[in-house]
Amino acid sequence: MKWPSSSIRTRIQLWHGLLLACILVALGIAAWRLRWNDELRRVDRELNEALSQMHRILGAGRPAAMRGNAGTPSPPEQFTMPPDIAAQIAERGCYYALWTRAGKLVAHSSNAPATLTMPKLESGGTIVTHWRNSGDAREGYVFTPPGECIFAGVSVAQERAAMVRFGWWLVALGGGVLGIGLLVDAWIVRRAIQPVEDIIGAAERISRGHLSARIDSDSASHELKRLTKVLNETFASLDAAFSQQARFSGDVAHELRTPVAVIVTDAQNALERERSAEEYRETIATHLRSAQRMSALIESLLDLAQIQSHTDAAHDPCDLGALTNEVAESLRSLAEQQGITIETSLSPAPCTGNTLQLVQIITNLVSNAIQHNRSGGHVRISSKTEDGRAVLRVENSGPGISPEHLPHIFDRFYRTDASRNRKTGGVGLGLAICKAIADAHGAELTASSQPGASTEFALRMPSSAS
Amino acid sequence: MRLLIVEDEPDLARSLARALREDGYAVDVAEDGDEGRFKALENDYDAIILDWMLPVISGLEVLVDLRKKKRTPVLMLTARRAVDQRVEGLNAGADDYLAKPFDLKELRARLRAIIRRSAGEARDQIEIGTVVIDTWGKKITLAGQTVSITAREYALVEYLALRRGKMISRTELYEHLFDENEDSLSNLLDVRVSLVRKKLGADFIVTRRGQGYCIP
């Protein structure tokens, strides 16, 4: 069904209007019927009066012997209405008629309609008054036990006209009540809908970019309070997600600015005058380093975006211990170059996960442990199963992380003073990627550190039973 | 003019130093905040180019510590563009502010501007008799004729011209015109002064034995 307007308010008002109209129509019909029945009863009483008078006169004119014997009717061939009774009947505006059993009209009033015919015999034996409507007239008749028909009627044209007026009056009254009802209803519905309008207003402000807009929950009714609360919470988390995204974009721009600054400054300076081949080589090498740094940043950003958008990457059963062993072996020569020994204690630790991503997290953790280390230091890697969960620990003898930095080290682009030095080469996303992978696996990634002595990262995979 | 560049990105520090040395500045480089603070307090630089994000201690902390003792003009460099940060830097005593990546020409102009302001000279041109020094173009004209002059010679003339009438000691000139890697015991300064006299006139720079040099 197609509504003229899809607004809830309009719909509610339409339904309310329809319901009110139905009730008013039903009430009007009932009132009209009641009044009409009242009128008919009054008319019928008068007709009954006339009929019983006629019946008494008919009985008085009959021989006494016959009065007691209903079985042998002897209809009067002649009947004269006493003038006083006729006058009484006429005074009431009624007319009368009397037929013999044979159907012969023996008496009738002068105002009786000319087309009057004898009604069909409906019940013999008992005396019952029958009623009928004939045009504008109400008529009643009785068959006496002998078979005569006593008939009386009255015109109800006046009553009908009055009923038509009454009907119009009812229509006018009903229309008025409907109109007032709709106005009152509009006011009530508007009040009831107001919180919804508030919600719409807030949602529109938010959709126009005012992310900090909230719905005023004080004015809302109880049911809507919950909705308001839920929506406000949703808006708040959207707001937080957007500002986090904006901050992240700002951080990315910031990270890209330094290599761009190197290229711009160096190129402008190199082009200022004729240079030796050696100087040009140096300039190109500088630009290459900057480009590689930007490339590394872009790769890391793509990794991060991919992990966060494809949380449904295939998860297969694998052994965290075996994966770690592969990574440790491949990084051993890099560690040795920097004078760092890798010590492993790897027990099988079965778990479920995406092999590529797990290798990446292990690689990041181990290379971090190698990079942020003192020369001649060590990196201890262990894997085992604890309480049904595969656990990987990477510990180094590095400078450690001070407690104020520890809660932030998984934030994107967060660098501690010691690690901010460009010489270490990182783009500041390694641990953020690790955290994203751990989250995608439902795993826990934690860091603990004793400043000046060691740092330990622990990866606890979820129980493989689940 | 002697400058200090405090910048942790080695490529950026190196190319900035090269460009500014070619302009005739003597340039020292510091790689982190701690080293930068030490050098800035130890030497009298004519200007410092200070990166905001530095290892060990931030550029802002360096600036705050420096301002407790010295008025050396400071040009802050940062990769951030937030107005709040710019205001914070300027409030902490930075003389100017430049966001990365910057144009080398703009950096030079701003650097010259803060050096000129600190010497109390707000004009682009300094006129001494028939000699006109164009601090913008780093050119010198004598009676309308452009004089061929090297960047290091120009630096000497500009330094003395900005402090016209004041006797400047040899030590101060060495501190401001030569970087930390150049030997202050050599006669490089005397050679440079005599070359300038040849080009601009014997009386342009006055020598007073045991006191130093002066443009009268």
Contacts between the chains, C-beta under 8 A, distances in Angstrom:
chain1	res1	chain2	res2	distance
A	254	B	79	4.5
A	254	B	80	6.0
A	255	B	79	7.8
A	257	B	79	4.1
A	257	B	99	7.7
A	257	B	100	4.5
A	257	B	101	5.7
A	258	B	9	5.4
A	258	B	12	6.8
A	258	B	79	5.6
A	258	B	100	6.0
A	260	B	100	7.4
A	260	B	101	4.3
A	261	B	9	7.9
A	261	B	12	5.8
A	261	B	79	7.6
A	261	B	100	3.9
A	261	B	101	3.7
A	261	B	102	6.5
A	262	B	9	6.4
A	262	B	11	4.6
A	262	B	12	4.6
A	262	B	15	6.6
A	263	B	101	7.7
A	264	B	101	4.6
A	264	B	102	7.4
A	264	B	103	7.1
A	264	B	104	7.4
A	265	B	12	6.4
A	265	B	15	5.0
A	265	B	16	5.9
A	265	B	19	6.8
A	265	B	101	7.5
A	265	B	102	7.4
A	265	B	104	5.5
A	265	B	107	7.8
A	266	B	11	7.0
A	266	B	15	3.8
A	268	B	19	7.5
A	268	B	103	7.1
A	268	B	104	4.1
A	268	B	105	7.5
A	269	B	15	5.6
A	269	B	18	6.0
A	269	B	19	3.8
A	269	B	22	7.4
A	269	B	104	6.0
A	272	B	19	7.5
A	272	B	22	7.2
A	273	B	22	7.7
A	283	B	15	7.9
A	286	B	11	4.8
A	286	B	14	7.5
A	286	B	15	6.5
A	289	B	11	6.1
A	290	B	11	6.4
A	417	B	55	5.5
A	417	B	56	5.7
A	417	B	57	7.9
A	418	B	55	7.4
A	420	B	8	7.3
A	420	B	53	7.2
A	420	B	54	7.9
A	420	B	55	4.8
A	421	B	8	6.3
A	421	B	32	7.3
A	421	B	55	4.7
A	422	B	8	5.7
A	422	B	9	5.2
A	422	B	10	6.7
A	423	B	10	7.5
